[in-house]
Amino acid sequence: MNSRVSFIKLNQEIYFKRSRSKYIENTAIMTSPFAPLSAQEIKLASTIIRDGHDSAVRFKTISHYEAPKEQIVNYLEKNGPAPDRKARVYTYSGEGKKYNSIINLTQQKVEKSEIVPEEIQFPMTDYDQKMAEHVCENHPKILAEVAKCKLPKGAKVIADPWCYGTDDPNETRRLFQCYFYVVFSDHPEANHYANPLPFSPVLDGETFELLWISKLPLEEGFADQDAETQPVENFLSNDYHIEAQESVRSDLKPLQIVQEEGPSFTVAPENKVHWQKWDFTVGWNAREGAVLYDVKFDGRPIFYRVSISDMTVPYADPRPPFHRKQAFDLGDVGFGVTANSLGLGCDCLGHIKYFDGWLANAAGDPVLMKNVVCMHEVDNGIQWKHTNYRTPEISSVVRKRELIIQTVATVANYEYIVMLIFDQAANLRIDIRATGILSTAPSKDGIKLPFATRLGPNVQAPYHQHVFSLRLDPAIDGYKGNSVVYEDVVPFEESDNIPDPYGCGFKVNQTTIKKPGFVDEDVQKGRYIKIVNPNKINPVSLKPVGYRLWHITSQPILMKPNSYNVKRAEFGLHPFWVTKYQDDELFVAGEFTNQSQVDTGLGIWSKRDENVENDDPVLWHTFSLTHIPRPEDFPVMPVDMLSLELKPSGFFEKNPCLDVPRSNQKVNKSVLIKDTCCKI
């Protein structure tokens, strides 16, 4: 079978027209408005979609569509009726039209269905990736280009499809840019990114036809697209699997987490978790991965919803086609779609609770995503301690127990580890760890580029940024009636009329955000953000109850304001944004980011003339990792970690973890090691 016939056959196989079923019986519908879609709900959604089409249908996404917040709050606060369960479905019809539909699962009907404009592109799917790889590795013109490289015997070519990006306002086709690499091993952990090749095919993302082959630049200037591909030499051998290492450390002893009485958490149906006064629901969807819903401490609401909304990864290489390299890892693909099945005793330790997820394949059938979220407890040092120096023989010590909700997404070369961490002092920490493999580019040997790090012969790692957006939908002692404020710590001024003859006094100036917009950081003033409930006053501080965001200080997006990189991701320009809550405004750069040309999220919502004071605000925090690759980041990166925390600030009348049992040797069972300085 030639390559053309082969990929047409594969393309046709994913169009399905099943038998219609007007009524779907014995379909289990979840009751919680926060529970992820079940397998039965996905099957129901796809059946309803097919029943509404005369032609075959190909499914791109079937994901949980959240009910209106007003209905959910009525359900939570007043024991009102459970809102209808819904699903959002992206589909292609047999006639080539794209549909964005909302399915009411409870009522078993199509609630809304819109034809998607030609210039809007759905996210890349597993099917897209496999089809693109199949074409790239079998097309005669591409194979001819590979042959010009004169690869040594035993070399295997790997294609790495990317969303095309944007540089032309008139380009409306769905496109994939495919980069090529060479591997010399069939080992399942072989490094696929050590040896890039100097050309890159572009495919039509609908028909998977080859449109053209770009020549990649090998020096600082732009590539000559008419130049002949030359033989490639000096391949880099740099694998990360254990068999490739010269030796393995032999002095590392086992470290085990033992909980003889089991974990301290409990899990109720539909992912409802209780742990150390915390109550919340673990949600999960194809785009965001893990989501926290209805977060409460000791019965008091704190957050309605917490999620990583999106991230963009723009690259600093200005040479075509690399200037278009800008991934939106959640919007273009999805942290749920790329979630790892977490391994027992590897990704998480101790007594572990796993949560599964469900996705839909191109046929609309449910696909089990096993163990995509893990939950476990860890000891993280001392929670608090004090020794009265007058009675030093007695010390009060409490260990810091934490509950970790963790998920890991592999988006092609990179891994992102997202950890949502609760502690006993009512703090919620969010850690993101970046690891995996650098995205590499070819070069001539010995070349130094001002926007990349040389990793070896013919291999460069371009500089880039990882720009994240955290979305916080607060519920500080109530689902409405919240405000976002920022506070600056500044010295007293003469106008304060406060005696300060020694010049040591300083104060806090608080500014309430009244309209949607952004706030910039001011390190000189120690600026920070708080979410408060002005209707609830703390009887001790006599100030509104609240939570403070211990934010991440980082660079904004570095590309020029008129670049498509910025136009598509305005959220990267400022660290703090506030909008008024609107249903279905979850994704910071807009619903569709694949080949987008402008930001249809915060770039629009933040300009509305609305009140956000003492109302229903949403806080968005932008933070970034500017990655200047090191040789030590290859062939696989040690984690780079970003960490932020949400801490009570006047929410309680005193330390909320005074009731945690004191640490003692009877429970901890520590062991004294003698003479370790002399004997190994």
C-alpha positions as CSV (number, residue, x, y, z in Angstrom):
1,M,0.0,0.0,0.0
2,N,1.5,3.4,-1.0
3,S,1.7,6.2,1.5
4,R,-1.1,8.2,-0.1
5,V,-3.6,5.3,-0.1
6,S,-2.5,4.4,3.4
7,F,-3.2,7.7,5.1
8,I,-6.5,8.2,3.2
9,K,-7.6,4.8,4.6
10,L,-6.6,5.8,8.1
11,N,-8.3,9.1,7.7
12,Q,-11.6,7.4,6.6
13,E,-11.5,4.9,9.4
14,I,-12.2,7.5,12.1
15,Y,-15.6,8.6,10.5
16,F,-18.4,6.8,12.2
17,K,-22.1,6.5,11.8
18,R,-23.6,4.3,14.4
19,S,-27.2,3.0,14.7
20,R,-29.5,5.6,16.1
21,S,-31.0,5.2,19.6
22,K,-33.7,7.7,20.4
23,Y,-33.8,6.8,24.0
24,I,-30.8,5.8,26.1
25,E,-31.8,3.6,29.0
26,N,-29.8,2.6,32.1
27,T,-27.4,5.5,31.7
28,A,-25.8,6.5,35.0
29,I,-25.7,10.3,35.4
30,M,-23.4,11.7,38.1
31,T,-25.1,13.9,40.7
32,S,-22.3,16.2,41.8
33,P,-21.9,19.3,39.6
34,F,-18.2,19.0,40.0
35,A,-17.6,15.3,39.2
36,P,-15.7,14.5,36.0
37,L,-17.6,12.9,33.2
38,S,-18.1,9.2,33.5
39,A,-17.7,6.6,30.8
40,Q,-21.5,6.3,30.6
41,E,-21.9,10.1,30.2
42,I,-19.3,10.2,27.4
43,K,-21.2,7.4,25.5
44,L,-24.5,9.2,26.1
45,A,-23.0,12.5,24.7
46,S,-21.7,10.9,21.6
47,T,-24.9,9.0,21.0
48,I,-26.9,12.2,21.2
49,I,-24.6,13.9,18.8
50,R,-24.8,11.1,16.2
51,D,-28.6,11.1,16.5
52,G,-28.5,14.7,15.4
53,H,-26.4,14.2,12.2
54,D,-27.4,12.7,8.9
55,S,-23.7,12.1,8.1
56,A,-20.8,10.5,9.8
57,V,-19.2,12.3,12.7
58,R,-15.6,12.5,14.0
59,F,-15.1,13.5,17.6
60,K,-12.4,15.8,18.8
61,T,-13.3,16.4,22.4
62,I,-16.0,15.4,24.9
63,S,-15.4,17.2,28.2
64,H,-17.3,18.2,31.3
65,Y,-19.3,21.5,30.8
66,E,-20.0,23.2,34.1
67,A,-23.4,24.3,35.1
68,P,-24.1,28.0,35.7
69,K,-22.5,29.0,39.0
70,E,-25.7,30.5,40.3
71,Q,-27.4,27.1,40.0
72,I,-24.5,25.3,41.7
73,V,-24.3,27.8,44.6
74,N,-28.0,27.4,45.1
75,Y,-27.4,23.6,45.3
76,L,-24.5,24.0,47.7
77,E,-26.0,26.7,50.0
78,K,-29.7,26.1,50.0
79,N,-29.8,22.3,49.2
80,G,-31.5,23.2,45.9
81,P,-31.9,20.8,43.0
82,A,-28.8,19.4,41.5
83,P,-28.0,21.2,38.2
84,D,-28.3,19.3,35.0
85,R,-25.1,17.5,33.9
86,K,-23.7,18.7,30.6
87,A,-20.8,18.0,28.2
88,R,-19.0,20.2,25.7
89,V,-18.4,18.3,22.4
90,Y,-16.2,19.3,19.5
91,T,-16.9,17.4,16.2
92,Y,-16.3,17.2,12.5
93,S,-19.2,16.2,10.3
94,G,-18.7,14.1,7.2
95,E,-19.2,17.2,5.1
96,G,-16.2,18.8,6.8
97,K,-18.0,21.2,9.0
98,K,-16.8,21.8,12.6
99,Y,-19.3,21.9,15.5
100,N,-19.1,23.2,19.0
101,S,-22.0,21.7,20.9
102,I,-23.4,21.6,24.5
103,I,-25.1,18.4,25.4
104,N,-27.6,18.3,28.3
105,L,-26.9,14.8,29.7
106,T,-29.7,14.9,32.3
107,Q,-32.3,15.8,29.7
108,Q,-30.6,13.8,26.9
109,K,-30.7,16.6,24.3
110,V,-28.6,19.0,22.3
111,E,-28.8,22.2,24.2
112,K,-26.7,24.3,21.8
113,S,-24.7,23.6,18.6
114,E,-22.8,26.1,16.6
115,I,-20.8,25.8,13.4
116,V,-17.2,26.8,14.1
117,P,-15.7,29.4,11.7
118,E,-13.1,28.2,9.3
119,E,-10.3,30.2,10.9
120,I,-10.9,28.6,14.3
121,Q,-8.9,25.4,15.0
122,F,-9.7,22.6,17.4
123,P,-7.0,21.3,19.7
124,M,-4.5,18.7,18.5
125,T,-5.6,15.2,19.4
126,D,-3.9,11.9,19.7
127,Y,-5.4,10.9,16.3
128,D,-3.8,14.1,14.8
129,Q,-0.4,13.2,16.1
130,K,-0.5,9.6,14.9
131,M,-1.8,10.6,11.5
132,A,0.9,13.3,11.1
133,E,3.6,10.9,12.2
134,H,2.4,8.2,9.8
135,V,2.5,10.6,6.8
136,C,5.9,12.1,7.8
137,E,7.5,8.7,8.1
138,N,6.1,7.3,4.9
139,H,5.7,10.1,2.4
140,P,8.0,9.6,-0.7
141,K,9.0,13.3,-0.8
142,I,9.9,13.3,2.9
143,L,11.8,10.0,2.6
144,A,13.7,11.5,-0.3
145,E,14.7,14.4,2.0
146,V,15.8,11.9,4.7
147,A,17.9,10.1,2.1
148,K,19.9,13.3,1.4
149,C,21.0,13.3,5.0
150,K,22.9,10.1,4.4
151,L,22.2,8.7,7.8
152,P,24.3,5.8,9.1
153,K,23.0,2.3,9.1
154,G,20.7,1.6,12.0
155,A,19.4,5.1,12.2
156,K,15.7,5.6,12.8
157,V,13.8,8.8,12.0
158,I,11.3,10.2,14.4
159,A,8.7,12.9,13.5
160,D,7.5,15.4,16.2
161,P,4.3,17.2,15.1
162,W,3.6,20.7,16.4
163,C,0.7,23.1,16.1
164,Y,1.7,25.4,13.3
165,G,1.5,28.7,15.2
166,T,0.7,32.0,13.6
167,D,2.5,34.6,11.4
168,D,-0.1,35.3,8.6
169,P,-3.5,36.9,9.3
170,N,-4.8,35.3,6.0
171,E,-3.8,31.8,6.9
172,T,-7.0,29.9,7.9
173,R,-6.0,26.3,7.1
174,R,-5.4,23.8,10.0
175,L,-1.6,23.1,9.7
176,F,1.0,21.0,11.5
177,Q,4.7,21.7,11.5
178,C,6.7,18.5,11.9
179,Y,10.3,18.4,13.2
180,F,12.5,15.4,12.6
181,Y,15.0,13.7,14.8
182,V,17.3,10.6,14.5
183,V,17.6,7.9,17.1
184,F,20.0,4.9,17.0
185,S,18.2,2.7,19.5
186,D,14.9,0.9,19.8
187,H,15.1,1.3,23.6
188,P,11.7,2.5,24.8
189,E,13.5,5.3,26.8
190,A,15.8,6.4,24.0
191,N,16.3,10.2,23.7
192,H,14.3,11.3,20.7
193,Y,15.6,14.9,20.7
194,A,19.4,14.5,20.7
195,N,19.8,14.7,16.9
196,P,17.5,17.1,15.0
197,L,17.5,17.0,11.2
198,P,17.6,20.2,9.0
199,F,14.2,20.1,7.4
200,S,10.6,20.4,8.6
201,P,7.5,19.3,6.6
202,V,4.2,21.2,6.9
203,L,1.0,19.1,6.6
204,D,-2.7,20.0,6.1
205,G,-4.3,19.2,9.4
206,E,-7.6,18.1,7.8
207,T,-6.4,15.9,4.9
208,F,-2.9,15.3,6.1
209,E,-1.5,16.1,2.7
210,L,2.1,17.3,2.5
211,L,2.0,21.0,1.6
212,W,5.7,21.9,1.7
213,I,9.0,21.1,3.3
214,S,10.8,24.0,5.1
215,K,14.6,24.0,5.3
216,L,15.7,24.8,8.8
217,P,18.4,27.5,9.5
218,L,21.8,26.1,10.6
219,E,23.4,29.5,11.3
220,E,22.3,32.8,12.8
221,G,20.7,34.0,9.6
222,F,17.6,32.7,7.8
223,A,17.7,29.5,5.9
224,D,17.9,29.4,2.1
225,Q,14.8,27.5,1.2
226,D,16.2,26.6,-2.2
227,A,19.4,25.0,-0.8
228,E,19.9,21.3,-1.1
229,T,19.7,19.3,2.1
230,Q,23.3,18.2,3.0
231,P,24.5,15.0,4.7
232,V,24.4,15.1,8.5
233,E,27.4,14.2,10.5
234,N,28.7,14.2,14.1
235,F,25.7,12.7,15.8
236,L,25.3,13.1,19.6
237,S,25.0,10.0,21.7
238,N,23.2,11.2,24.9
239,D,20.6,8.9,26.4
240,Y,19.1,9.1,29.8
241,H,18.0,5.5,30.4
242,I,19.8,3.7,33.1
243,E,21.6,1.2,30.8
244,A,23.3,4.1,29.0
245,Q,25.0,5.3,32.2
246,E,28.6,4.4,32.9
247,S,27.7,3.4,36.5
248,V,24.8,3.6,39.0
249,R,25.2,4.9,42.5
250,S,25.4,2.1,45.0
251,D,25.2,4.0,48.3
252,L,21.6,5.0,48.2
253,K,19.6,3.3,50.9
254,P,15.8,2.8,50.6
255,L,13.6,5.5,52.1
256,Q,10.1,4.3,52.8
257,I,6.9,6.0,53.9
258,V,5.0,3.8,56.4
259,Q,1.6,4.5,57.8
260,E,0.7,1.5,59.9
261,E,-2.8,2.9,60.7
262,G,-3.4,4.0,57.1
263,P,-3.9,7.5,55.7
264,S,-5.7,10.4,57.4
265,F,-7.9,11.2,54.5
266,T,-11.2,9.8,53.4
267,V,-12.8,9.9,49.9
268,A,-16.5,9.8,49.3
269,P,-18.2,9.0,46.0
270,E,-17.7,11.5,43.1
271,N,-14.2,12.5,44.3
272,K,-15.2,14.3,47.5
273,V,-12.2,14.5,49.9
274,H,-12.0,15.2,53.6
275,W,-8.6,15.7,55.3
276,Q,-7.6,17.6,58.4
277,K,-10.6,20.0,58.4
278,W,-10.3,20.4,54.6
279,D,-13.2,19.5,52.3
280,F,-13.0,19.7,48.5
281,T,-13.8,17.9,45.3
282,V,-11.1,16.7,42.9
283,G,-12.3,17.4,39.4
284,W,-10.6,16.5,36.1
285,N,-11.0,17.4,32.5
286,A,-9.3,17.0,29.1
287,R,-8.0,20.5,29.0
288,E,-6.9,21.5,32.6
289,G,-6.3,18.1,34.1
290,A,-6.8,18.3,37.8
291,V,-9.2,21.0,39.2
292,L,-10.2,21.8,42.8
293,Y,-13.8,22.6,43.5
294,D,-15.7,24.0,46.5
295,V,-12.6,24.2,48.8
296,K,-13.6,24.6,52.5
297,F,-11.7,24.6,55.8
298,D,-13.6,23.6,58.9
299,G,-16.9,24.2,57.0
300,R,-16.0,27.7,55.8
301,P,-15.8,28.2,52.1
302,I,-12.5,29.6,50.7
303,F,-12.4,28.8,47.0
304,Y,-15.2,27.9,44.5
305,R,-12.7,26.8,41.9
306,V,-8.9,26.6,41.6
307,S,-7.1,25.6,38.3
308,I,-4.1,26.1,36.0
309,S,-6.0,27.9,33.3
310,D,-3.4,27.7,30.5
311,M,0.2,28.3,29.7
312,T,2.1,29.4,26.7
313,V,5.7,28.5,25.7
314,P,7.1,31.1,23.2
315,Y,10.6,30.5,21.9
316,A,13.3,33.1,21.4
317,D,14.6,31.9,18.1
318,P,13.7,34.6,15.5
319,R,14.5,32.5,12.4
320,P,11.6,31.0,10.4
321,P,9.9,28.7,11.0
322,F,11.1,28.7,14.7
323,H,9.5,32.2,15.2
324,R,6.1,30.5,15.2
325,K,7.1,28.0,18.0
326,Q,4.6,29.0,20.7
327,A,2.8,26.2,22.4
328,F,-0.3,26.7,24.5
329,D,0.0,23.4,26.2
330,L,-3.5,23.3,27.7
331,G,-5.4,25.0,25.0
332,D,-3.5,23.4,22.0
333,V,-3.5,19.9,23.5
334,G,-4.5,19.6,27.1
335,F,-3.1,18.5,30.5
336,G,-5.8,15.9,30.8
337,V,-5.3,14.5,27.3
338,T,-1.5,14.2,28.0
339,A,-1.8,13.0,31.6
340,N,0.5,10.2,32.7
341,S,-0.8,7.0,34.3
342,L,1.0,7.4,37.6
343,G,3.0,4.5,38.8
344,L,2.7,3.0,42.3
345,G,5.8,3.7,44.3
346,C,7.3,6.0,41.6
347,D,5.4,9.2,41.0
348,C,3.8,9.1,44.5
349,L,4.9,7.4,47.7
350,G,3.2,6.0,50.8
351,H,-0.6,5.2,51.1
352,I,-2.0,6.5,47.8
353,K,-5.4,7.1,46.4
354,Y,-5.6,7.2,42.6
355,F,-8.3,9.0,40.6
356,D,-9.1,7.9,37.0
357,G,-10.4,10.0,34.2
358,W,-12.3,9.4,31.0
359,L,-11.7,10.9,27.5
360,A,-13.4,10.2,24.2
361,N,-11.6,8.9,21.1
362,A,-12.4,9.9,17.5
363,A,-15.3,7.5,17.5
364,G,-16.9,9.0,20.6
365,D,-16.2,6.0,22.7
366,P,-14.9,6.5,26.2
367,V,-11.2,5.9,26.9
368,L,-10.0,5.1,30.4
369,M,-7.2,7.3,31.7
370,K,-6.0,5.2,34.5
371,N,-4.4,6.8,37.7
372,V,-4.1,10.3,36.2
373,V,-4.3,11.9,39.7
374,C,-2.7,10.6,42.9
375,M,-3.3,11.7,46.4
376,H,-1.0,11.0,49.4
377,E,0.4,12.5,52.6
378,V,3.9,13.6,53.3
379,D,5.9,15.0,56.2
380,N,7.4,18.3,55.3
381,G,9.5,19.2,58.4
382,I,8.4,21.4,61.3
383,Q,5.0,23.1,61.2
384,W,5.7,25.2,64.3
385,K,7.9,25.1,67.3
386,H,8.8,27.0,70.4
387,T,11.1,26.5,73.4
388,N,10.8,28.8,76.4
389,Y,14.4,29.6,77.2
390,R,13.5,29.7,80.9
391,T,12.3,26.1,80.7
392,P,14.5,24.7,77.9
393,E,13.9,21.1,78.9
394,I,10.5,21.3,77.4
395,S,9.9,22.1,73.7
396,S,6.6,22.3,71.8
397,V,7.0,20.8,68.3
398,V,4.4,20.0,65.6
399,R,5.4,18.3,62.4
400,K,4.0,19.7,59.1
401,R,1.8,17.1,57.5
402,E,0.7,17.8,53.9
403,L,-1.8,16.3,51.5
404,I,-0.6,16.3,47.9
405,I,-2.9,16.1,44.9
406,Q,-0.6,15.4,41.9
407,T,-0.9,15.0,38.2
408,V,1.8,14.8,35.5
409,A,1.3,15.8,31.9
410,T,3.8,14.8,29.1
411,V,3.4,17.4,26.3
412,A,5.7,15.9,23.6
413,N,9.2,16.6,25.0
414,Y,8.3,18.3,28.3
415,E,6.8,17.0,31.5
416,Y,4.8,19.3,33.9
417,I,4.2,18.0,37.4
418,V,1.3,19.9,39.0
419,M,1.0,19.5,42.8
420,L,-1.9,21.0,44.8
421,I,-0.8,20.8,48.4
422,F,-2.9,21.3,51.5
423,D,-1.5,21.6,55.1
424,Q,-2.9,21.7,58.6
425,A,-2.5,25.5,58.9
426,A,-5.1,26.1,56.2
427,N,-2.5,26.9,53.6
428,L,-2.9,25.8,50.0
429,R,0.3,25.6,48.0
430,I,0.7,25.1,44.3
431,D,3.9,23.7,43.0
432,I,4.7,23.2,39.3
433,R,7.8,21.3,38.4
434,A,9.1,21.3,34.8
435,T,11.2,18.4,33.6
436,G,11.5,16.2,30.5
437,I,13.7,17.0,27.5
438,L,14.6,20.2,25.8
439,S,13.2,21.0,22.3
440,T,16.3,21.1,20.2
441,A,17.2,22.6,16.8
442,P,19.9,21.7,14.3
443,S,23.0,23.8,13.6
444,K,26.4,23.7,12.0
445,D,29.1,22.4,14.3
446,G,30.8,25.0,16.4
447,I,28.1,27.7,15.9
448,K,27.2,29.9,18.9
449,L,23.8,31.4,18.7
450,P,22.7,34.5,20.8
451,F,19.3,32.9,21.5
452,A,20.3,29.3,22.2
453,T,22.6,27.0,24.2
454,R,24.9,24.6,22.4
455,L,24.3,21.1,23.6
456,G,26.7,19.2,21.3
457,P,27.7,18.9,17.7
458,N,25.0,20.2,15.5
459,V,22.5,20.6,18.4
460,Q,21.1,23.8,20.0
461,A,18.5,24.4,22.6
462,P,16.7,27.7,22.0
463,Y,15.8,30.0,24.9
464,H,12.2,30.1,25.8
465,Q,9.6,30.9,28.5
466,H,6.9,28.9,30.3
467,V,4.2,31.5,31.1
468,F,1.5,30.0,33.3
469,S,-1.9,31.4,34.4
470,L,-3.4,30.4,37.7
471,R,-7.2,31.0,37.9
472,L,-8.7,31.6,41.4
473,D,-12.4,31.8,41.8
474,P,-12.6,32.8,45.5
475,A,-15.4,32.2,48.0
476,I,-13.9,33.8,51.2
477,D,-16.7,33.1,53.7
478,G,-19.2,33.3,50.9
479,Y,-19.6,32.6,47.2
480,K,-20.3,36.3,46.6
481,G,-19.3,39.5,48.4
482,N,-15.6,39.2,47.8
483,S,-13.1,41.9,46.8
484,V,-9.5,41.8,45.5
485,V,-7.1,44.2,47.1
486,Y,-3.4,44.9,46.8
487,E,-1.3,46.1,49.7
488,D,2.0,48.1,49.6
489,V,4.3,48.3,52.6
490,V,5.8,51.8,52.7
491,P,7.6,54.1,55.2
492,F,5.6,56.7,57.0
493,E,5.2,60.0,55.3
494,E,4.9,63.4,56.8
495,S,1.3,63.6,55.7
496,D,0.5,60.7,58.0
497,N,1.0,62.9,61.0
498,I,2.5,60.0,62.9
499,P,5.5,60.8,65.2
500,D,8.5,59.0,63.7
501,P,11.6,60.9,64.9
502,Y,13.9,57.9,64.4
503,G,12.6,57.1,60.9
504,C,11.9,53.5,61.5
505,G,8.1,53.4,61.0
506,F,6.3,51.9,58.1
507,K,2.7,51.0,57.2
508,V,0.5,49.1,54.8
509,N,-1.5,51.0,52.2
510,Q,-4.4,49.0,50.9
511,T,-6.0,49.6,47.5
512,T,-9.3,47.9,46.5
513,I,-9.6,46.9,42.9
514,K,-13.0,48.2,41.7
515,K,-13.0,47.5,37.9
516,P,-11.6,44.7,35.8
517,G,-8.0,45.1,34.8
518,F,-4.4,44.3,35.8
519,V,-2.1,45.2,38.6
520,D,1.7,45.2,38.2
521,E,4.2,44.1,40.8
522,D,6.2,46.6,42.8
523,V,9.1,44.9,44.6
524,Q,10.2,48.2,46.2
525,K,6.9,48.4,48.0
526,G,6.6,44.7,48.7
527,R,3.3,44.6,46.9
528,Y,1.0,41.6,47.4
529,I,-2.5,40.6,46.6
530,K,-5.3,39.6,49.0
531,I,-8.8,38.4,48.5
532,V,-11.1,39.6,51.3
533,N,-14.7,39.5,52.3
534,P,-15.6,43.1,53.4
535,N,-18.9,41.8,54.9
536,K,-17.1,39.6,57.5
537,I,-14.9,41.3,60.0
538,N,-12.3,39.4,62.1
539,P,-13.1,40.1,65.8
540,V,-9.4,40.1,66.6
541,S,-7.8,42.2,63.8
542,L,-11.0,44.2,63.2
543,K,-10.4,43.9,59.5
544,P,-12.1,41.9,56.8
545,V,-11.4,38.2,56.7
546,G,-9.2,37.2,53.8
547,Y,-6.5,35.1,52.1
548,R,-3.2,36.3,50.8
549,L,-1.5,35.2,47.6
550,W,2.2,34.6,48.2
551,H,2.9,35.0,44.5
552,I,5.8,34.2,42.2
553,T,8.0,37.1,41.1
554,S,9.0,36.5,37.5
555,Q,9.4,38.1,34.1
556,P,6.5,39.0,31.9
557,I,6.4,37.6,28.4
558,L,9.6,38.9,26.7
559,M,8.4,39.2,23.1
560,K,7.7,42.6,21.5
561,P,4.1,44.0,22.0
562,N,3.3,43.8,18.3
563,S,4.4,40.2,18.0
564,Y,1.8,37.4,17.5
565,N,3.4,35.8,20.6
566,V,2.0,38.7,22.7
567,K,-1.2,39.3,20.7
568,R,-2.2,35.7,21.4
569,A,-1.3,35.8,25.1
570,E,-1.9,39.2,26.6
571,F,-2.2,37.5,30.0
572,G,1.6,37.3,29.9
573,L,2.1,41.0,30.1
574,H,1.1,41.5,33.8
575,P,1.3,39.3,36.9
576,F,-2.2,40.0,38.4
577,W,-5.5,40.4,36.6
578,V,-9.1,40.7,38.0
579,T,-12.3,40.1,36.1
580,K,-15.9,39.7,37.1
581,Y,-17.1,36.1,37.1
582,Q,-19.0,35.0,34.0
583,D,-20.0,31.5,33.3
584,D,-17.8,29.8,30.7
585,E,-14.8,32.2,31.1
586,L,-12.3,29.6,32.3
587,F,-9.4,29.8,29.8
588,V,-7.1,32.8,30.0
589,A,-6.2,33.1,26.3
590,G,-9.7,32.1,25.1
591,E,-11.4,28.8,24.2
592,F,-9.5,28.2,21.0
593,T,-5.7,28.8,21.1
594,N,-4.5,26.6,18.2
595,Q,-3.3,29.0,15.5
596,S,-5.1,31.8,17.2
597,Q,-4.2,35.3,16.1
598,V,-5.4,37.4,19.1
599,D,-6.2,36.8,22.7
600,T,-9.9,36.1,23.1
601,G,-9.7,35.7,26.9
602,L,-8.3,38.3,29.3
603,G,-7.5,40.6,26.4
604,I,-11.3,41.1,26.2
605,W,-12.7,40.3,29.6
606,S,-10.3,42.7,31.5
607,K,-11.6,45.7,29.4
608,R,-15.2,45.4,30.4
609,D,-16.7,48.3,32.5
610,E,-18.0,46.2,35.4
611,N,-17.9,46.3,39.2
612,V,-15.7,43.7,40.9
613,E,-15.7,45.2,44.4
614,N,-17.8,43.3,47.0
615,D,-19.1,41.1,44.2
616,D,-17.9,38.0,42.4
617,P,-14.3,38.6,41.2
618,V,-11.9,36.2,39.6
619,L,-8.2,36.6,40.3
620,W,-5.7,35.5,37.6
621,H,-2.0,35.2,38.5
622,T,0.5,35.1,35.7
623,F,4.0,33.6,36.5
624,S,6.8,32.4,34.4
625,L,9.9,30.3,34.1
626,T,12.4,31.9,31.7
627,H,14.5,29.0,30.6
628,I,18.0,29.6,29.5
629,P,19.0,25.9,28.9
630,R,22.2,24.5,30.5
631,P,24.2,21.5,29.5
632,E,23.0,20.0,32.8
633,D,19.5,20.1,31.5
634,F,20.3,17.5,28.9
635,P,19.5,14.7,28.0
636,V,16.8,15.1,30.6
637,M,16.1,18.0,32.9
638,P,16.3,17.9,36.7
639,V,13.1,19.7,37.8
640,D,12.8,23.4,37.8
641,M,10.2,24.3,40.4
642,L,7.8,27.2,40.7
643,S,5.9,27.5,44.0
644,L,3.2,29.8,45.2
645,E,0.9,29.7,48.3
646,L,-2.5,30.9,49.4
647,K,-2.4,31.7,53.1
648,P,-5.1,32.8,55.5
649,S,-4.6,36.5,56.3
650,G,-7.0,37.5,59.1
651,F,-9.3,34.6,58.2
652,F,-8.9,33.0,61.7
653,E,-8.7,34.4,65.2
654,K,-5.5,32.5,66.0
655,N,-3.1,29.8,64.6
656,P,-5.5,27.3,63.1
657,C,-3.2,24.3,63.7
658,L,-2.8,24.6,67.5
659,D,-5.0,21.4,67.8
660,V,-2.6,19.3,65.8
661,P,-1.1,16.6,68.1
662,R,2.5,17.3,69.3
663,S,5.2,15.3,67.7
664,N,6.7,12.5,69.8
665,Q,9.1,9.6,69.4
666,K,6.4,7.0,70.2
667,V,4.6,7.9,67.0
668,N,7.5,8.9,64.8
669,K,9.8,6.0,65.7
670,S,13.0,7.7,64.6
671,V,16.2,5.7,64.9
672,L,19.6,7.0,66.1
673,I,22.5,6.2,63.9
674,K,25.9,6.1,65.7
675,D,29.4,6.8,64.4
676,T,28.3,7.6,60.8
677,C,31.1,10.1,60.6
678,C,33.7,7.3,60.8
679,K,32.0,4.1,59.5
680,I,30.1,3.6,56.3
